[in-house]
């Protein structure tokens, strides 16, 4: 059985599979690419979101 943790993440600590609030909805991160000033996240619905350095989000992460 796994548990769900709520964490404060930034461009350095976010992981594929984390669920983040973007545009008023929670969306899972399916891919990431490093950018000069953060990470470009690809979300489960195909949208992209730039998580800039110094910006934090509350993410849900499933832990084994």
N, C-alpha and C positions, 0 to 999 in steps of 0.2 A: 504494500500500500504506500502511496506517496502523499506528501503534504504540500500545501501551497503556502509559500512565504511571500509577504509583501515587503519589497525592498525599495530603497532610494537608489536609482541607477543614473549613471551618466554615460558619456560616449566611451569611457574606458571600461566600464563594468557591465554594460548591457550584453545580453546573450541572445542568440537565436532561440526561439521558443518562449521568451519573455512576453508577457501580455501587457501592453501599455495603453494608456488613454490618449487617443489622438482624434481630434475632431468630435469630441463628446462621446466617443465609443471606445470600448476596449478592443484592441486588435493585437493579434500575435505577430511577432517578428519572424519572418521566414528567411530573410537574407540580409546581409550588411556589407557595406563597402566603406573603407576608410577614405575620408576626405581631408583636405588640409586643415580644416577647423572643426572636426567632429566626425560623425558617421552618418552615412545615408542608409536609412532603414527601409527595407521593402516589407510591407505588411501583407497579411493574409489575403486582403481584398485587392492586391496589386498596387495600392497607393504607396507613395514614397514619402518619407519624412526625414528631414535633416535634424539630427540631434547634435546641436552645436556644443562645443567645449564650454564647460561651466554651467550648462543647463541640466537640471535634474528632473526625472520623472519617477512616479511611483509605479513600480512594475510588479506583476504577480509572476512568481517563478515556481515551477513544480520541482520539488526535490524528492529524490528516491527514498 
